[in-house]
Structure formats: C-alpha cells, structure tokens
Amino acid sequence: MPKFSIITICKNVEADIERTIESVLTQNYTDYEYIIVDGASTDNTCQIVKQHNKRVTKFISEPDTGIYDAMNKGIKLAVGEYLLFLNAGDNLLHENVLTIVAEQLAGCVVDVFFGHILVLDKQTGEAWIPAQSAYLNKLIVLTNQPMHQAAFIRRVAFAKVGLYDTKFQIAGDYDWFLKAFLLYRCTYQYYDFVCSVFVRGGLCNRSDEQTMSLNRRERDIVIGRYCGWGMHLIYRWNFLYKCLFCLNIYGRKVLKKVLKLSK
C-alpha cells in the first residue's frame, strides 16, 4: 500500500486552515505525511498550524514568489510515493478518502490517479460536481484535465516531467498536466469517486474580468507549447471544439458497446 504526502500551501487563511488540517488528520489510513508550506503569514495562520505540530510532519513559513513556488517547495520536502495538493480552505470529503485511494492503487502503478471534486461556492452556498472524463487525449485534456485537489501524482513523475512553472500565476497546474500527458505520456487511472471539497474564492477561481483575462492568456501560452497553433485555433473556435469534444467522448462509448456486442 502506498505512502501519501498531503501538501497544503497557505498564506493568511486563519479562518480556513483548521478545516483543511482536520480533514487530513482525521483520515483512517495512517501511512501518510502532512506537509504545510506557509508564505510568511501575518495573521494567526502559523499559530493555528503549530497547535497541530505533533501530527503535522513538516511545516515551513517563509516568503515565496507565488502559488507554484510554494507547491514546488512542498514537492521537494515530500517523501511519499503519491502526492496530493490540498490547499488551504479545501478539505478531503470524508475520513476514508486515503483508504479508498490506497485500495485502488494496491498492485497498480500509475503516474496520476484522479477522481472528482465537489465545488462549493462560499458566496451562494451552491455545490456541484464538475464533469470529469475518464479518458485524457490531446483534445479532451485541453478543457478536462484532472483537478489537483483530486489528483494523486506519483513523486517520480515530478522528476520526469519537472516541477511547476513558476512563471504562471494561475495556469501552472494546467501547464504541468498537459506537459505530463501530451509530452511525457504519463500513465493515469480514473476512479469514479469524490475526493475533496474545493471552496471557490482563491486566485485561480475568481470570476472578475482581470483574473479571467489572465487565465485565458496563460492557457493560450500552454496550448501553444504542447498542442500547436492548429489545435489552439480549434480551441478558440468554441463551437467546433465542443463538437469535436462530444464526438470524442461519445464515440469511445459507442465503440466500447460495439466491441462488447461482438464478443
């Protein structure tokens, strides 16, 4: 059974960090380490973390250059076989999440194991589970890559693919997943379960025009890097992309049914 490294990055989140910590420390599966990387908080975040210092494996608090710099620090500190980024404010859905993942990974080695997230909007109280494709090819992964809150990434995959690109403010994980699946052909396994609760409100999921514009610009750079500008044009032509996406998904399902009937 694998050892997990759960990594939380945080800065000035005294109202949210306790919920995240508790969701990790109450897991029934015990073969994990818990790493918290704080960006030199000036509120009570560090004091709250220190209340759990007997069970938090590693804790550092120092300035960083952004989200992905902090995540890279967590990767460098990790010793587990599989890493999960559960950032401040998010939480594991229940106490058996790590047990379920460990059972699925028993006797199986993949670079990325992923499931679903439950999205919770703090302002409206609405909650939903975004669609997640079990298949990841060049077309699908453009808009349906795993969410890092529900993606257990093998530590050696970071040695192969590299760390997160700190040039990005928002799209660093998007860049990493496209690079991993399209350039390095990383293996993956999807499992139909909800892993964690993702609370909307951080930089990467704000809906103001400035943030959305930055997200589009960074994603354009990523798509140009790994997919070529032909695919980039298809992606920007939204109607054509959606048609091809649906054909890709439903074509696979039809093919599977045909193959079953022919046996």
WOKAMO-V694557 format. One record per backbone hydrogen bond with DSSP energy under -1.0 kcal/mol. NH is the residue of the N-H (numbers start at 1). CO is the residue of the C=O. If there is no record, write none. Layout:
NH|CO, NH|CO
This chain:
4|31, 5|82, 6|33, 7|84, 8|35, 10|37, 16|13, 17|13, 20|16, 21|17, 22|18, 23|19, 24|20, 25|21, 26|22, 27|24, 28|95, 32|30, 33|4, 35|6, 36|58, 37|8, 38|60, 39|10, 48|44, 49|45, 50|46, 52|49, 53|50, 55|52, 56|52, 58|34, 60|36, 62|38, 70|66, 71|67, 72|68, 73|69, 74|70, 75|71, 76|72, 77|73, 78|74, 81|3, 82|3, 83|153, 84|5, 86|7, 88|9, 90|87, 91|197, 93|195, 97|94, 100|96, 101|97, 102|98, 103|99, 104|100, 105|101, 108|105, 112|187, 113|152, 114|189, 115|150, 116|193, 118|196, 119|128, 120|198, 121|126, 125|121, 128|119, 141|137, 143|140, 144|140, 150|147, 152|113, 153|83, 154|111, 155|81, 157|154, 160|156, 161|157, 162|158, 168|165, 175|171, 176|172, 177|173, 178|174, 179|175, 180|176, 181|177, 182|178, 183|179, 184|179, 186|180, 189|112, 191|114, 193|191, 195|116, 197|91, 198|118, 200|120, 205|202, 212|208, 213|209, 214|210, 215|211, 216|212, 217|213, 218|214, 219|215, 220|216, 221|217, 222|218, 223|219, 224|220, 225|221, 226|222, 227|223, 232|228, 233|229, 234|230, 235|231, 236|232, 237|233, 238|236, 241|237, 242|238, 243|239, 244|240, 245|241, 246|242, 247|243, 248|244, 249|245, 250|246, 251|247, 252|248, 253|249, 254|250, 255|251, 256|252, 257|253, 258|254, 259|255, 260|256, 261|257, 262|258
